[in-house]
Amino acid sequence: MFGTENVKGYADIVKLYLKENFKVQDIVIEVQPIIKSRFKKLQETGLEAEIYFQNNYNLIDIFKNGTIEDARLYGDGYDFQINVNENSFLAEIKGIRAKKGRFRLTENEYKKAKEYQNDYIVTLVLNLDDLPTFLPIENPLKNLKFEEKIIKSKEIKEYHLISDIN
């Protein structure tokens, strides 16, 4: 995630982290907007779980000795494809900060789980705040009970150009 970040940028991210999470007030920093954006991404539970999974998926028996392909940017209802021997598994990663909790599936994730069944595995990364552990759930629609909820979206503002650009 920070592989191309220079030393100053990385140090600024660490300073932001200390300031936000440990309320260290003595730190004075001037950061570029992109550094703030990267810090914000670091704070997201889902992204933290995905990075942990990406670095440790081989510890999960069903994925052992597999190769990983990142599918997050495709928006196709799963985060990674893990190829193990002749099998291809779709892995949807969910992060939970505590040792137990709940998660939701988007409509797209639910459809993929229904389509791929035994090849669709929701992998929970539990206990993110302490010592993370994996809980892979094969065929989640068969093995868990979900309730459909319709979420009404909030009003979104857009700003449209009034005239054509010449």
N, C-alpha and C positions, 0 to 999 in steps of 0.2 A: 504494500500500500504506500509506503514511503520510500521505496527503492530509488527513485530518481530525485528525491528531495535533497537539497544541499544541507550542510551542517546548520546554518543559521535558521533555515526554514524548519528543520526538525526540532531545533532547540526552542523555537517560538511555539511550536505545537506542544512541546512538553511544558513550557511555561504557562500556556493557556490551560492545559490540563490541571496543573497545580493550582492555578488561580481559581478555576471553576469548581474543582472537586475538593480542594483542601482549604479554600478561602484564604490563600496566601495573598495578602494585600501588598507586600513589599515589592512585588514583581512589577516592573514597569517595562512594557513592551509596545512597540508599534508594529502591527502585523498587516501584511497585505490581505486583501479580501479572500484570495484563494487559500491562504493558510487558515483563515477562519472557517472556510467551507470544508477543508480537509479535517479540521478538528471536529466540526459538527458531524461529519460522517463517522468519525471514530467513536462518537458517543452513541450511535445507533446500535441497539441490541442485535438486530438482524445482521447487520454487517459484521459485527464482532463475532457472532456465531458462524457466519459464512467463512470468515478468515480462519477461525479455529478449525473448522471442518476441513477446509482446503489444505491446511498444514498437517492434519492428523487423521484423515479419512482411512488410511491404511491400518489404523488400530481397530477398525470395525471389521469383524469376521467376514461379513458378506462382501465387503469391498477390498479385502486383503489382496495384495498383488495386482490391484487394478490400476488403470490409468484414468486420470480425471480430465474432463473437458468442461470449461467454464461456459455456462449457458445463460448467465444472469442478464446479459444485455439483450437477449432475444425476446424476453418477456413471454415465454411460451409455457409458463406454468410449472417450471422446475428450475433449480439453480445450477445443478451440475449433472453431467452424464458420466457415470463410472463404467468403464468397460473392463469386465473381468472374464477372461477366457472367451467363450462364445456369447456371453450375456452382456447386455447393456442395461444398466439400471438408471432410472431418473431419480435424482436425489433432491428433495425439497428440504431446505434447512430452516429450522425454527429455533430461535434462542429464547431461553427462559432464565432469568437471573437467579431464581431460587432453585431448590432441589426438586420442586414439583410445581405444576401450574397448568394453565390451559393455553391453547393456541387456536388460531383460526386459519381456514383455507380461503383464498380468494376464489371467485367463480372459475377463473382460468385454472387454478391449481386443482380444484375439485374435478373439473372436466378431464384433466390429464390423469388424475388418480383413477377415475372411472374407466378411462380408455386403456391405460397400461396396467392396471390392477397389480399383479405380483411383481412387476418390474418397476413400480413406483414406490419409493421408500421415503417417508417423512423421517428425517433424522433430527431429533431434538438434541440441542446442546444445553444440558441442564446445569445449574449451579455456576453460571457465568461469573457471579460475583466472588466466587471462592476458587474451587478446584473443578473445572468443567468436566462433565461426563457425557457420554453419548447414549442416547436411547433410540435405536433405529426401529421404525414401525413399518413393517412390510404390509402392503395392501391396506392402507389406513381406512378406506371406506368399508372394508369388510370387518376390520378389527376394532374400530372405534365408532362412536355414535356422534353424528354431527346434526345440527339443527340449522336450517336455512334462515338467515336474517337478511332483510332488505334494508340497506343503509342509504338514507337519502343524503345526497351530497350537498355540501354547503354551497352557497352562491359564490361563483367565481367571477372576478372582474377581469376583463380583457380590454386592451386599448387598441382600437382599430385606426389605421391611417385614413384620413379624410379624403385625400386625393392621390392619384397615381404619381409615382416617381417617374420623372422624365429622364 
